Amino acid sequence: MQSKSCVPPGRRPSTSLLDAPRPGGHDALPSVKVSRAKILENGIRCRCPNCGRRTIFQEGRLFKVNESCPNCGLGIEKGDGAFLGPFVINYGVTAFGVMVPIILFHVAGRLGAAATLSLSLVAALVVPLLLYRLSWGWWLTLYYFVLPGNVPGNLEGRAGDDE
């Protein structure tokens, strides 16, 4: 018995969700000008995920984030809750990457109580300051890595989520 295909004549059967027809009659995925690899590379280096320039922060200011990239228009600070992503990354690295090892050294008997408290206090104050700029770059990398179609270089004239 021959099985009937649900695929219209002249079309190949879809093998994944990415091959499925898109709403609005667009069968092919849009071409990506800024790849996920490029987004990752730019973000790790704390650069704009779209154009690769050092424009996340205002020039000459250590902690002032631009609302958008002055070079390409990528939305960086998107509103009231925009700081939460970098905050969570900064907190996670500080708490689990620095504080937990200090506490484990104390529990293992390698650090005394005074040294543990001193190191914890210094780490809690200094590490977030050192990671502030990196956490913004890492957050933008994560955001646009998951949603590469929202990078202005990949919008191709269509309205984006970030507008």
N, C-alpha and C positions, 0 to 999 in steps of 0.2 A: 504494500500500500504506500502510495506516494503522499508525503505530507505537503499540505498547502502552505505557501509562504504568505505572511502578512505584509511583506515588503512590496511596495509598488514597483511595477516594471521599470527598469532603468536605474534603480537605486540598489546599492549594496546593503545587506543587512547590518544593523548596528551591532557592534561588539562590546560597546561600553556606553556609559552615560555621556561621555564626551562626544561620542559619535552620533548621539540622538539628535533629531531635528530640534532647532532652537526656536523659541517663540518669535513670531514676526516673520517667519519664512527664511531665516538665515540658517542655512544648513552647516556652514563651516564656522569653526571657531575664529574669532578675529585674530589677525596677526598680532603678535606680541613684539613690540619694539624694545621694551625694557623687560628682560627675562628675569625669572626668579633668582637665577644665579647672580645677575647684576644687582638686583635689589639687595641680596644677601651681602655681596661684596661691599656695596656702598654703605649699607647700614652698620656693618661691623666696623668700618672705618669712620663712622659717625658723620656720614655725608648724606646729602639729599638722595633718597632712594630713586628718584626720577632722573635727575641730571648729573648726579655725582659730585656736585660742588659742595664746599663747606659752608652751607647756608642755613643750617638748622638753628644756629644761634646768631643773634645780632653781633655784628663785627665790633670787637673791642669790649664786649660784655660777656662775662663768664657764665652767668646764669639766666640771661634774658632770651627766651625762645621766640623766634619769629613766628608770626601767625601763619605765614606761607613763605615758600621759597621765593626770594626776590628774583631769581634767575628763571625759574620755570613755572611758578605759580602753584606748586604742590602744597596742599593744605597740611600744615604741621600741627598747629594748635587749633583744634576744631571746635572749641567751645569750653563750657564750664567744666566738663569732666575729662578734658584732654590730658591732664596731668596724672590721672589715675594709673594708666598703663606704665609709664616710667616709674611712678611711685612703687607699684607692686614689684617691678623688676629690681629696683634699687633695694627695697626692703627684703626681698627674697634672697638676694646675693649677700646682703649684710647679715641677715639672721642665720641663714643656713650655710653660707660659705665662709663666714668669719666667726660669728658668735658660737655656733654649735661646736666647731673644732676647739675653741678656747675652753668651753665648758667640758668637753671630753678630755682635754689635757688635764683639767683640774680633777675630774673624776678618776682618771688613771693615775693620779698622784704625781704628775709631771709639773704641775703648777700649784703654788700655794694659793690660799684664799685672797691675800692682798694682791698678788700678781694677777689672778683671774679677774678680780674686780677692776683693777687698774687697766688691764688690757681691754676688758669689755667696755669700760667707759670711753677710752680713747677710740676704740673701733666703732662704737655707736655714734660718735661725733664726727670722726674723720672719714670713714669709709663712704657714707652716703654723699659727702661733699665731693670725694674723688670720683664716684661713680655717676654723678648727676648727668653730666654730658653724655657719657656712654649709655646710660639707661634710656635717654631720649632716642639715640641712634638705634639701639636694640629694639625699642618699642616700635618705631617706625618700620624697621625691618620686619618684625613679626606681623604687624598690621598689613603691610603691603605685600609680604610674602604670601599671606593667606588670600588677599584680595588684589592680585596683580592687575586686574582689569581696571582698578580705580586709580592707578598711576596715570597722570596726565599724558604721558607718552604712549599709553595704550588705549586711550579713550576713542581715538579715531572719529572725532566729531560727534560722538553720542554723549548725552548727558551722563555725568558720573555721580556716584554716591556722595562724593566729597563736595559737590557744588551747592 
